[in-house]
Amino acid sequence: MHDISELELRGVPGMFVASDQFVDAANAQSTSLGFASVARVFTPHPIQDRTDDEMVAYADAAFDEILASITATDPE
């Protein structure tokens, strides 16, 4: 989260991907860093014991949302 906030401060679009087990932690940390609206995409949890094919499926499922997050324009 610190890396993403640093990128955003430098004007580089940033977002993060995490498994859905970390939704509450991501919300708390992004809020505490002053970046409550930082883009994020969550995948199913757990990931550590997934096969390569399962990980590819997770990535494929999240791809459009990730792409939209990093290419979105700031309305300000």
C-alpha positions as semicolon CSV with decimal commas, in nm:
position;residue;x (nm);y (nm);z (nm)
1;M;0,000;0,000;0,000
2;H;0,286;0,240;0,074
3;D;0,425;0,182;-0,276
4;I;0,090;0,256;-0,437
5;S;0,042;0,576;-0,238
6;E;0,396;0,686;-0,336
7;L;0,322;0,623;-0,703
8;E;0,000;0,820;-0,681
9;L;0,181;1,111;-0,514
10;R;0,422;1,114;-0,810
11;G;0,135;1,119;-1,059
12;V;0,183;0,759;-1,169
13;P;-0,145;0,565;-1,180
14;G;-0,142;0,290;-0,925
15;M;-0,369;0,022;-0,790
16;F;-0,326;-0,303;-0,608
17;V;-0,444;-0,660;-0,628
18;A;-0,497;-0,876;-0,321
19;S;-0,704;-1,173;-0,223
20;D;-1,046;-1,105;-0,075
21;Q;-0,929;-1,212;0,271
22;F;-0,761;-0,870;0,296
23;V;-1,051;-0,635;0,215
24;D;-1,081;-0,497;0,569
25;A;-0,704;-0,459;0,611
26;A;-0,673;-0,284;0,274
27;N;-0,953;-0,044;0,360
28;A;-0,799;0,038;0,698
29;Q;-0,446;0,088;0,568
30;S;-0,544;0,292;0,263
31;T;-0,756;0,517;0,484
32;S;-0,476;0,561;0,737
33;L;-0,238;0,660;0,453
34;G;-0,486;0,915;0,320
35;F;-0,563;0,718;0,004
36;A;-0,901;0,568;0,089
37;S;-1,005;0,579;-0,276
38;V;-0,698;0,402;-0,418
39;A;-0,807;0,150;-0,681
40;R;-0,804;-0,212;-0,575
41;V;-0,907;-0,547;-0,715
42;F;-0,963;-0,853;-0,501
43;T;-0,929;-1,213;-0,613
44;P;-1,057;-1,528;-0,443
45;H;-0,867;-1,650;-0,139
46;P;-0,649;-1,847;-0,084
47;I;-0,400;-1,826;-0,366
48;Q;-0,092;-1,998;-0,225
49;D;-0,213;-2,349;-0,305
50;R;-0,369;-2,276;-0,645
51;T;-0,248;-2,454;-0,955
52;D;-0,100;-2,259;-1,244
53;D;-0,424;-2,302;-1,436
54;E;-0,627;-2,170;-1,142
55;M;-0,399;-1,867;-1,110
56;V;-0,437;-1,796;-1,482
57;A;-0,815;-1,815;-1,437
58;Y;-0,797;-1,570;-1,143
59;A;-0,584;-1,332;-1,351
60;D;-0,814;-1,361;-1,652
61;A;-1,117;-1,289;-1,433
62;A;-0,954;-0,978;-1,284
63;F;-0,785;-0,844;-1,599
64;D;-1,060;-0,612;-1,723
65;E;-1,109;-0,459;-1,378
66;I;-0,734;-0,409;-1,334
67;L;-0,700;-0,249;-1,677
68;A;-0,995;-0,019;-1,609
69;S;-0,844;0,082;-1,275
70;I;-0,507;0,184;-1,414
71;T;-0,645;0,360;-1,719
72;A;-0,927;0,551;-1,552
73;T;-0,900;0,926;-1,573
74;D;-0,928;1,139;-1,263
75;P;-1,234;1,363;-1,293
76;E;-1,057;1,651;-1,112
